[in-house]
Amino acid sequence: MRPLLVALLTVPLAFAAAEPEAKPAADAAQEAKAQAVSEAKPVTEAKPAAEEATPPTADAPEGWMSGTVEIGNRWIGVPKGNFAAYRSVVDLGEGPRLTGLDLTFQDPSKRLFERLDIRGNGWGGDPFTTARIDARKSTLYNLSVDYRKFNYFNFLPSFANPFRDVGVQLNQHSFDTNRRFTDVYLELLPSGRVIPYLQFTKDSGFGRGITTYVGGGNEYPVGTTFRDHTENYRGGVRFDFTKLHFTLEQGGTTFKDDQRVFTNDRNLGNRTGTLLGQQLFLTGLNQPYGIRGNSVYSRVLASASPVSWVNLTGSFLFAQPQTDSRYASIAGGNFASLSTLLLYVGDREALTAEAKQPRTSGMFTAEVKLAPRLRLLGSTMTDRLRTSGAGLFTEQFILGVGAGVRDFNIPLFGQLNRNYNRTQTEAILDLTRWMTLRGGYRFVSGSANYTGSPLQTGGIAGAFTGGELKQHLGLGGITIRPGQRLWFNTDVEGGSATGNYFRTSLYNYQRFRGRARYQVLTNLQLNALFTVLNNHNPTRDINYRFRSRENSLSLNWLPQGGKRVTLLAEYTRSTLKSDIFYRVPQDLSLERNLYRDDAHIGTAMVDLVLPGQGLFQPRLAFGGSYFKSGGSRPTDYYQPMLRVHAPVHRNVEWMAEWRYYGFNEAFYRYEAFRAHTVLAGVRIVQ
Amino acid sequence: MDRPLPMASESQYPNTGRGPVRGAPAPLPALAAVLIFSLGLWGGQQAAPPASDPKPEAKAADTGPATYVGSEMCQACHEDVFKSFLKNPHHVVETNKSKGWEGKACESCHGPGSKHAESTSADDILNPAKAPVAKAEEACLKCHLNRPSQVGRIQGGHGRQQVSCSACHSVHSTPPSARNLIPTEGRAGLRGSKLLRPKSPQAVNEKCATCHQATMAQFNKPHTHRLNNGAMSCVDCHNPHGGFLPRLQQTFAANEPGCLKCHTDKRGPFTFEHAPMRLESCQSCHEPHGSANPKMLTRQEVHLQCLECHSNLPARAGQQTPALGGVPPAFHDLRSPRIRNCTLCHIKIHGSYANRAFLR
C-alpha cells in the first residue's frame, strides 16, 4: 500500500517538469465569452462560470465519448475512540477504489442508441456503491439500469443500553447488513401516442448479527442470520394525447424472507436474579423463520384538459400483498413461565400463519381557471386499508426427564383497518403583477381500529382499540416578487382536530413557512428560510405540546461569475421542544417527558481556481460541515475536507482529498470517535 | 438558489381569451359536474395538434398578432443557445413531426416571434424563465400537462406553492463539461443547476438543496441516510411532481409508502401490525433526514420513544380511548436498565408474524 501512496503522491511532481501545452484558441475564446456572459447576467444565471466557460457547442471539437473516470486509493488513519461507532456512522474502508465514473457516449450513426450515459460511484469496497446506465434512442426506446449496494453496520451501545449510569455493556443488538438493489426500466417508443413500458426491480438483503431470544422468563443475546429477497415486476401502457392521458399498469411482487436465530453456548441471559426460585439459563437454541409473500397491484392514472380552462386528473390504485409464515423453535435450558407458573427445561414452538392487506386508494383533482388571474384547485382522495392475519401457534413445555410435557395451542388473530379521506379546495389569485395570494380549506377524516389476540402466550384476552381522525384546516400563502432581485414566499397552515390516532399526532396545530431570496449584487445571493410548527393535544392525561423551529440562511458568492472563486455558506439553526406526560409502567404514576434539541448546522464550501496556464490550472476545494446540538442528547459531529486537483496532462488530473470525521457525545462519551481519511488518485477527463 | 427570479411586465399578462366564468358554483360539488361535462366535450375535441397553427413566415406583419417565424430566424441572433439546444432532449420538438412543432421548437415555448424578430425587444417575446409562475407553467404544460408525472401535481406542494418548472429544469442547457467540475459533494459546484433533468444523485441533491437548504443540512447529522455519499438522492424518497401521499412521498407497488421500496422486510403484511406504520408513517418514530439519535429515532432513549404513545389507562366500558396504543404495557420495572430499551425484547417492532407483543 505504501508504494502506491508514494507513486500517487509523486505523479504530479513527475508531470510538473513537463511544459504545459499552449492554451487552445477555442478555450481562450470560450473563457472570454464566459466572462462577458458572467458580467452581463445576474448570479442566478451566471453561475457557475466554469459551466458557462465551455458550453458544449456544435463547433467545439467533441468525440463520441466524453466524461471522467476517477481512480484512487484511500487510507484511513487508525480511528481513535469507538471503532464500532465509527463503522456505524462512517464505515469508509481502505484500499483502491473507483471513486467516480461518468461517461457519455454519443453514436453519430444513432444505430443502437443516440446517447448512452454510464455512471458509477464507490466501487472497490465502499459501503455504498452505485452504477447507472441510461440509453436512449428517441424513436425506439428509453432504457435505464440502476444498481446500488449498501452495507450497513450498526453497533451502538447507547441504543442497546440507554441507562448510562450502569456503564457500558455489550450491545445485544448489532447488525452487519448488505443490501443490493437493481432496477431496470424500459420504455418503448414506437409512436408518440402509445408508450408501453416494463420494469423489473430486485431488492435483496443478507447479513448477520446479534439479537435477543425472549422466552422462559429471560432474554438472551444470541446469533442471527437473515436473508430477504423481493422481486417486483410491472408493466403498462401510456396513452398520451393532446387533451387526454391515461396509464394502465399491472404489477406484482414476490417476497422471501428467511431468518435464523441460534446459539449452542450456555447463556445466563440478562436476568441477574432468580425467577420462581430458579436460576434461568439457555443451553441451545435453533429458531428458523421463513416468510413467503406475493402481491398484485393495479394502477390507473388519467389526466384530461377537455377545455382550455379545466384540467382534471384522477388515479385509482389497488394493491393486495399477502404473506405466509412458518416458524419453529427448539430451545433447551432452564426456564420459568410466570403466566402458567411452570418450570421447564425445554421449549418447542411452531407457527403457521398468513396475512392479507388489500389497500385501495383513489384521487381526483381539478384545476379550474376561473379568470386569467384566478385559479381554483380542488382535490379529494381516499385511502382504505384492511389487514387481517390469522395463524396457529403451538407451544410445548418439556417439564423435565420423566415429568412429561405441557402443550398449548393458541389461535392467533390480528386485524387492522383504516379509512382515510382528505378533501381540499384552494384558490390562487395573481392579485398584481408581483403578488400571488393563496387560500383554502382542507378537511381530513378517518377511522382506524385494531384487534389482536392473544396478547401473550398463555392466552390473555385480545385487545380492541380504535380511533377517529377529524381535522379542519385553513390554508394560506402569499408570494411576492417586487423585482428580479427579491422573491418572498410564505405558507401558513392551521387546524384543529376533534380526534386523532395517536397521542403525539398533529392535533391543534399551526405551521408557518417563509422563504426569501435576495440578490444583493450581481454575483451575491442570499437565501433565508424560516419554519415553525406548533402542535397541542389538550386531551386529559396527554397535554402534549410540541414546537419545532428551523431558521436557515445561505449565501452564494461568485465573484467574476465564479471564474476564480466560488463560495457557498449555509447556517441552519433548529430547535425542537416536546413536552408530554406518560405513565410509568410499574406504578402508573404520571411522569413528564421533556425532549429538547437545539442544533446548529454550518456548511461552507470554497472552490478556488489557482493560477496556472491554460488547462493547467490547479483547483482547490475546501470546507466542510459542522453539527452541534444541545438538549436531550448533546452531540458534536464535524466533517472538514480539502480536495486538490492538479492537471498533469491535457486529459489527466492528479487529485488528493483529505477528510476528517469527529464525533462526540456529552452523555455517551464512550461512543466518540475521530478518523482521518486520505484519498489520492488520478482523474481522467475526456 | 439558481431559481430564476420572476420578472414582471405587462406583456406577461396577455389576454388568454378565456374570460372569467360567471357564477362559478361551489368547487367541490362542481368537480363531478365538471368531469362529466368535460369528458363530453373531450369526445369531439381530441388532439388538435399545433401543426395547424399559422405557417412560419419569414417576416411578421407590422400590425396584428405576432406570427411564427421558425427556429432559423431565432438562430440568427441566438446562435449559442441554438447550438446548445441541438444536444438537448427537447430538440426532438424541432424535428419530430408528431409533436406538431416541426421547425418551430423555439416558438413552441416562447410563442410566435415575429414581433420580437423585428424589434429585438425582450418585451415582444415570452420568456418562461422570467414570467410569473402561472404563465411559465402554461408554456411547459402545453406539452407536458397530460403526462403521468402531472397527475399528482395539484395535490403536491410544489404545484400548489407556485414552484415553476424552470425552477428545477433548465430547458436550454446541456450537461456542462466534466473538465470544469470539481467532483466533491461540496455544493459550490452546483452541478445540477444547469441540467434539464439531473440524473446522478449528487446533481439531484444539489438541485433540491437550492431551496431546501435546511433539509439538506439535516443530512450532516451523524445518523442519516446516505445522501452525502452520493448513494441516494432526494427523488428516491420524494416525487417532486406530487402524488397522493403527503410530503411528496414516493410510492411503491402502486400505493404503499416509498420507504418500503428499499426496506422491503418491513412491508409485511404481518399477522400483528404495529399500527403507526400503517396509520401514519415511518416518521412516527424516525427522522429520515437525519438525527442525533441512533437509528434516526425521534427521541434519545427508546423507552421514552415508546411510552409517549403507550401510556394511557385502558378505557372504561363504553368510553373511547384517547388514542390508539393507549393501553399501557404489562408490568415493566423501568428501574432496570434492560427494561428501558424496549426493543431489546420487542425485537419485531415493525410488525410480527408470530407474536402480538412483537417478541418474535
Chai-1 contact restraints between the chains, C-beta under 6 A:
chainA,res_idxA,chainB,res_idxB,connection_type,confidence,min_distance_angstrom,max_distance_angstrom,comment,restraint_id
A,T44,B,D2,contact,1.0,0.0,6.0,A-B,restraint_1
A,T44,B,P4,contact,1.0,0.0,6.0,A-B,restraint_2
A,P48,B,L190,contact,1.0,0.0,6.0,A-B,restraint_3
A,A50,B,N180,contact,1.0,0.0,6.0,A-B,restraint_4
A,E51,B,P176,contact,1.0,0.0,6.0,A-B,restraint_5
A,E51,B,K194,contact,1.0,0.0,6.0,A-B,restraint_6
A,T54,B,S177,contact,1.0,0.0,6.0,A-B,restraint_7
A,T54,B,N180,contact,1.0,0.0,6.0,A-B,restraint_8
A,P55,B,S84,contact,1.0,0.0,6.0,A-B,restraint_9
A,P56,B,T174,contact,1.0,0.0,6.0,A-B,restraint_10
A,T57,B,K83,contact,1.0,0.0,6.0,A-B,restraint_11
A,A58,B,K83,contact,1.0,0.0,6.0,A-B,restraint_12
A,A58,B,L86,contact,1.0,0.0,6.0,A-B,restraint_13
A,G67,B,A178,contact,1.0,0.0,6.0,A-B,restraint_14
A,T68,B,A178,contact,1.0,0.0,6.0,A-B,restraint_15
A,V89,B,P222,contact,1.0,0.0,6.0,A-B,restraint_16
A,G100,B,P183,contact,1.0,0.0,6.0,A-B,restraint_17
A,R119,B,S200,contact,1.0,0.0,6.0,A-B,restraint_18
A,N121,B,G230,contact,1.0,0.0,6.0,A-B,restraint_19
A,F128,B,R226,contact,1.0,0.0,6.0,A-B,restraint_20
A,F128,B,N229,contact,1.0,0.0,6.0,A-B,restraint_21
A,F128,B,A231,contact,1.0,0.0,6.0,A-B,restraint_22
A,T130,B,A231,contact,1.0,0.0,6.0,A-B,restraint_23
A,S138,B,V92,contact,1.0,0.0,6.0,A-B,restraint_24
A,L156,B,P294,contact,1.0,0.0,6.0,A-B,restraint_25
A,F159,B,P294,contact,1.0,0.0,6.0,A-B,restraint_26
A,N161,B,P337,contact,1.0,0.0,6.0,A-B,restraint_27
A,P162,B,E301,contact,1.0,0.0,6.0,A-B,restraint_28
A,P162,B,R340,contact,1.0,0.0,6.0,A-B,restraint_29
A,P162,B,N341,contact,1.0,0.0,6.0,A-B,restraint_30
A,F163,B,P337,contact,1.0,0.0,6.0,A-B,restraint_31
A,F163,B,R340,contact,1.0,0.0,6.0,A-B,restraint_32
A,V166,B,P337,contact,1.0,0.0,6.0,A-B,restraint_33
A,G192,B,S98,contact,1.0,0.0,6.0,A-B,restraint_34
A,D203,B,T264,contact,1.0,0.0,6.0,A-B,restraint_35
A,T211,B,I347,contact,1.0,0.0,6.0,A-B,restraint_36
A,T212,B,L344,contact,1.0,0.0,6.0,A-B,restraint_37
A,T212,B,I347,contact,1.0,0.0,6.0,A-B,restraint_38
A,V214,B,C345,contact,1.0,0.0,6.0,A-B,restraint_39
A,V214,B,L359,contact,1.0,0.0,6.0,A-B,restraint_40
A,E219,B,C345,contact,1.0,0.0,6.0,A-B,restraint_41
A,D228,B,D265,contact,1.0,0.0,6.0,A-B,restraint_42
A,T230,B,T264,contact,1.0,0.0,6.0,A-B,restraint_43
A,F241,B,A47,contact,1.0,0.0,6.0,A-B,restraint_44
A,T242,B,A47,contact,1.0,0.0,6.0,A-B,restraint_45
A,K243,B,W42,contact,1.0,0.0,6.0,A-B,restraint_46
A,H245,B,N146,contact,1.0,0.0,6.0,A-B,restraint_47
A,H245,B,R147,contact,1.0,0.0,6.0,A-B,restraint_48
A,T247,B,P148,contact,1.0,0.0,6.0,A-B,restraint_49
A,T253,B,A253,contact,1.0,0.0,6.0,A-B,restraint_50
A,D257,B,D265,contact,1.0,0.0,6.0,A-B,restraint_51
A,N270,B,R338,contact,1.0,0.0,6.0,A-B,restraint_52
A,Y297,B,A253,contact,1.0,0.0,6.0,A-B,restraint_53
A,Y297,B,A254,contact,1.0,0.0,6.0,A-B,restraint_54
A,R299,B,A254,contact,1.0,0.0,6.0,A-B,restraint_55
A,L301,B,P148,contact,1.0,0.0,6.0,A-B,restraint_56
A,L301,B,V151,contact,1.0,0.0,6.0,A-B,restraint_57
A,S303,B,N146,contact,1.0,0.0,6.0,A-B,restraint_58
A,S303,B,V151,contact,1.0,0.0,6.0,A-B,restraint_59
A,A304,B,W42,contact,1.0,0.0,6.0,A-B,restraint_60
A,S305,B,L145,contact,1.0,0.0,6.0,A-B,restraint_61
A,P306,B,S38,contact,1.0,0.0,6.0,A-B,restraint_62
A,P306,B,L41,contact,1.0,0.0,6.0,A-B,restraint_63
A,P306,B,W42,contact,1.0,0.0,6.0,A-B,restraint_64
A,V307,B,L41,contact,1.0,0.0,6.0,A-B,restraint_65
A,W309,B,R18,contact,1.0,0.0,6.0,A-B,restraint_66
A,V310,B,V34,contact,1.0,0.0,6.0,A-B,restraint_67
A,V310,B,S38,contact,1.0,0.0,6.0,A-B,restraint_68
A,L312,B,L35,contact,1.0,0.0,6.0,A-B,restraint_69
A,T313,B,V151,contact,1.0,0.0,6.0,A-B,restraint_70
A,S315,B,V151,contact,1.0,0.0,6.0,A-B,restraint_71
A,L317,B,A254,contact,1.0,0.0,6.0,A-B,restraint_72
A,L317,B,N255,contact,1.0,0.0,6.0,A-B,restraint_73
A,A319,B,A253,contact,1.0,0.0,6.0,A-B,restraint_74
A,A319,B,A254,contact,1.0,0.0,6.0,A-B,restraint_75
A,A319,B,N255,contact,1.0,0.0,6.0,A-B,restraint_76
A,P321,B,P269,contact,1.0,0.0,6.0,A-B,restraint_77
A,T323,B,P269,contact,1.0,0.0,6.0,A-B,restraint_78
A,S325,B,Y353,contact,1.0,0.0,6.0,A-B,restraint_79
A,Y327,B,A354,contact,1.0,0.0,6.0,A-B,restraint_80
A,L351,B,A354,contact,1.0,0.0,6.0,A-B,restraint_81
A,A353,B,T271,contact,1.0,0.0,6.0,A-B,restraint_82
A,A353,B,Y353,contact,1.0,0.0,6.0,A-B,restraint_83
A,A355,B,P269,contact,1.0,0.0,6.0,A-B,restraint_84
A,A355,B,F270,contact,1.0,0.0,6.0,A-B,restraint_85
A,A355,B,T271,contact,1.0,0.0,6.0,A-B,restraint_86
A,Q357,B,P269,contact,1.0,0.0,6.0,A-B,restraint_87
A,R359,B,N255,contact,1.0,0.0,6.0,A-B,restraint_88
A,S361,B,N255,contact,1.0,0.0,6.0,A-B,restraint_89
A,M363,B,F244,contact,1.0,0.0,6.0,A-B,restraint_90
A,T365,B,I154,contact,1.0,0.0,6.0,A-B,restraint_91
A,T365,B,Q155,contact,1.0,0.0,6.0,A-B,restraint_92
A,A366,B,L31,contact,1.0,0.0,6.0,A-B,restraint_93
A,A366,B,V34,contact,1.0,0.0,6.0,A-B,restraint_94
A,E367,B,I154,contact,1.0,0.0,6.0,A-B,restraint_95
A,L370,B,V21,contact,1.0,0.0,6.0,A-B,restraint_96
A,L370,B,A24,contact,1.0,0.0,6.0,A-B,restraint_97
A,A371,B,P20,contact,1.0,0.0,6.0,A-B,restraint_98
A,P372,B,T16,contact,1.0,0.0,6.0,A-B,restraint_99
A,L376,B,P27,contact,1.0,0.0,6.0,A-B,restraint_100
A,L377,B,I154,contact,1.0,0.0,6.0,A-B,restraint_101
A,G378,B,P27,contact,1.0,0.0,6.0,A-B,restraint_102
A,G378,B,L28,contact,1.0,0.0,6.0,A-B,restraint_103
A,G378,B,L31,contact,1.0,0.0,6.0,A-B,restraint_104
A,S379,B,I154,contact,1.0,0.0,6.0,A-B,restraint_105
A,S379,B,Q155,contact,1.0,0.0,6.0,A-B,restraint_106
A,M381,B,F244,contact,1.0,0.0,6.0,A-B,restraint_107
A,T387,B,P269,contact,1.0,0.0,6.0,A-B,restraint_108
A,T387,B,E273,contact,1.0,0.0,6.0,A-B,restraint_109
A,G389,B,T271,contact,1.0,0.0,6.0,A-B,restraint_110
A,G391,B,T271,contact,1.0,0.0,6.0,A-B,restraint_111
A,L412,B,T271,contact,1.0,0.0,6.0,A-B,restraint_112
A,G414,B,T271,contact,1.0,0.0,6.0,A-B,restraint_113
A,G414,B,F272,contact,1.0,0.0,6.0,A-B,restraint_114
A,L416,B,E273,contact,1.0,0.0,6.0,A-B,restraint_115
A,L416,B,R278,contact,1.0,0.0,6.0,A-B,restraint_116
A,R418,B,L279,contact,1.0,0.0,6.0,A-B,restraint_117
A,T425,B,P27,contact,1.0,0.0,6.0,A-B,restraint_118
A,T425,B,L28,contact,1.0,0.0,6.0,A-B,restraint_119
A,R433,B,A8,contact,1.0,0.0,6.0,A-B,restraint_120
A,W434,B,A8,contact,1.0,0.0,6.0,A-B,restraint_121
A,T436,B,Q162,contact,1.0,0.0,6.0,A-B,restraint_122
A,A448,B,L279,contact,1.0,0.0,6.0,A-B,restraint_123
A,Y450,B,A275,contact,1.0,0.0,6.0,A-B,restraint_124
A,G452,B,F272,contact,1.0,0.0,6.0,A-B,restraint_125
A,G452,B,R356,contact,1.0,0.0,6.0,A-B,restraint_126
A,L455,B,R356,contact,1.0,0.0,6.0,A-B,restraint_127
A,T465,B,T321,contact,1.0,0.0,6.0,A-B,restraint_128
A,T465,B,L324,contact,1.0,0.0,6.0,A-B,restraint_129
A,G467,B,L324,contact,1.0,0.0,6.0,A-B,restraint_130
A,T479,B,Q162,contact,1.0,0.0,6.0,A-B,restraint_131
A,R481,B,P6,contact,1.0,0.0,6.0,A-B,restraint_132
A,Q484,B,L5,contact,1.0,0.0,6.0,A-B,restraint_133
A,Q484,B,M7,contact,1.0,0.0,6.0,A-B,restraint_134
A,W487,B,L5,contact,1.0,0.0,6.0,A-B,restraint_135
A,Y501,B,L279,contact,1.0,0.0,6.0,A-B,restraint_136
A,Y501,B,L324,contact,1.0,0.0,6.0,A-B,restraint_137
A,F502,B,C309,contact,1.0,0.0,6.0,A-B,restraint_138
A,F502,B,A323,contact,1.0,0.0,6.0,A-B,restraint_139
A,F502,B,L324,contact,1.0,0.0,6.0,A-B,restraint_140
A,R503,B,C309,contact,1.0,0.0,6.0,A-B,restraint_141
A,R503,B,A323,contact,1.0,0.0,6.0,A-B,restraint_142
A,T504,B,E308,contact,1.0,0.0,6.0,A-B,restraint_143
A,L529,B,A214,contact,1.0,0.0,6.0,A-B,restraint_144
A,T539,B,P322,contact,1.0,0.0,6.0,A-B,restraint_145
A,D541,B,N312,contact,1.0,0.0,6.0,A-B,restraint_146
A,E550,B,A214,contact,1.0,0.0,6.0,A-B,restraint_147
A,S552,B,Q213,contact,1.0,0.0,6.0,A-B,restraint_148
A,S552,B,A214,contact,1.0,0.0,6.0,A-B,restraint_149
A,S554,B,Q213,contact,1.0,0.0,6.0,A-B,restraint_150
A,N556,B,M1,contact,1.0,0.0,6.0,A-B,restraint_151
A,T566,B,A188,contact,1.0,0.0,6.0,A-B,restraint_152
A,L568,B,R187,contact,1.0,0.0,6.0,A-B,restraint_153
A,L568,B,A188,contact,1.0,0.0,6.0,A-B,restraint_154
A,E570,B,Q213,contact,1.0,0.0,6.0,A-B,restraint_155
A,T572,B,A214,contact,1.0,0.0,6.0,A-B,restraint_156
A,T572,B,A217,contact,1.0,0.0,6.0,A-B,restraint_157
A,I580,B,E308,contact,1.0,0.0,6.0,A-B,restraint_158
A,Y582,B,L307,contact,1.0,0.0,6.0,A-B,restraint_159
A,Y582,B,E308,contact,1.0,0.0,6.0,A-B,restraint_160
A,Y582,B,S311,contact,1.0,0.0,6.0,A-B,restraint_161
A,R583,B,S311,contact,1.0,0.0,6.0,A-B,restraint_162
A,R583,B,P328,contact,1.0,0.0,6.0,A-B,restraint_163
A,P585,B,P328,contact,1.0,0.0,6.0,A-B,restraint_164
A,P585,B,P329,contact,1.0,0.0,6.0,A-B,restraint_165
A,P585,B,H332,contact,1.0,0.0,6.0,A-B,restraint_166
A,Q586,B,D333,contact,1.0,0.0,6.0,A-B,restraint_167
A,N593,B,L304,contact,1.0,0.0,6.0,A-B,restraint_168
A,Y595,B,R299,contact,1.0,0.0,6.0,A-B,restraint_169
A,I601,B,A217,contact,1.0,0.0,6.0,A-B,restraint_170
A,I601,B,N220,contact,1.0,0.0,6.0,A-B,restraint_171
A,M605,B,G186,contact,1.0,0.0,6.0,A-B,restraint_172
A,M605,B,A188,contact,1.0,0.0,6.0,A-B,restraint_173
A,D607,B,I182,contact,1.0,0.0,6.0,A-B,restraint_174
A,D607,B,A188,contact,1.0,0.0,6.0,A-B,restraint_175
A,R619,B,I182,contact,1.0,0.0,6.0,A-B,restraint_176
A,A621,B,I182,contact,1.0,0.0,6.0,A-B,restraint_177
A,A621,B,T184,contact,1.0,0.0,6.0,A-B,restraint_178
A,A621,B,G186,contact,1.0,0.0,6.0,A-B,restraint_179
A,G623,B,G186,contact,1.0,0.0,6.0,A-B,restraint_180
A,S625,B,N220,contact,1.0,0.0,6.0,A-B,restraint_181
A,F627,B,N220,contact,1.0,0.0,6.0,A-B,restraint_182
A,F627,B,K221,contact,1.0,0.0,6.0,A-B,restraint_183
A,S629,B,A292,contact,1.0,0.0,6.0,A-B,restraint_184
A,S632,B,Q300,contact,1.0,0.0,6.0,A-B,restraint_185
A,R633,B,A292,contact,1.0,0.0,6.0,A-B,restraint_186
A,R633,B,N293,contact,1.0,0.0,6.0,A-B,restraint_187
A,R633,B,Q300,contact,1.0,0.0,6.0,A-B,restraint_188
A,T635,B,A292,contact,1.0,0.0,6.0,A-B,restraint_189
A,Y637,B,P222,contact,1.0,0.0,6.0,A-B,restraint_190
A,R643,B,T184,contact,1.0,0.0,6.0,A-B,restraint_191
A,F663,B,P222,contact,1.0,0.0,6.0,A-B,restraint_192
A,V685,B,A178,contact,1.0,0.0,6.0,A-B,restraint_193
A,V685,B,R179,contact,1.0,0.0,6.0,A-B,restraint_194
